[in-house]
Amino acid sequence: MGDHMETGRPVISLRIDFAPGVRLGPGKADLLDGILATGSIAAAGRRMGMSYKRAWLLVETMNAMFAEPLVTSSKGGRAGGGAELTALGQQVLGCYRRVEARTRADGAADLAWLDQVSRKGD
């Protein structure tokens, strides 16, 4: 999330397009990571600075993108609500992160060269 801003160097951001307007990218992957870590769509969205409504919209979008939902949730109440990644959600997130890591590793030398010849914020 925001890697180039933190390092001041170019980074590769992976976006996988399944169809026009149907994509999985860093924001959705980070949201899935947040749900995995917090057990909450709202908390995951807050960690990313996004509204609850936006986080829910992204979850609904991701759930509709695949043969089965990536996230399941339960309503709040006395015991409190929650959300979790399904088995498919964990597999999709893992696959995305593996492709992302391989892409970044394979492109590291080229990015270093681009960094050397860039104007760095001019």
NORGI-V855594 format. One record per run of one state. SS is the DSSP state (hx for helix, st for strand, lp for the rest). FROM is the first residue (numbers start at 1). TO is the last residue. Records with the same first field share a line. If there is no record, write none. Layout:
SS = FROM-TO, FROM-TO
This chain:
lp = 1-2, 8-15, 20-21, 25-25, 39-40, 48-51, 66-70, 75-81, 86-86, 118-122
hx = 3-7, 26-38, 41-47, 52-65, 87-117
st = 16-19, 22-24, 71-74, 82-85
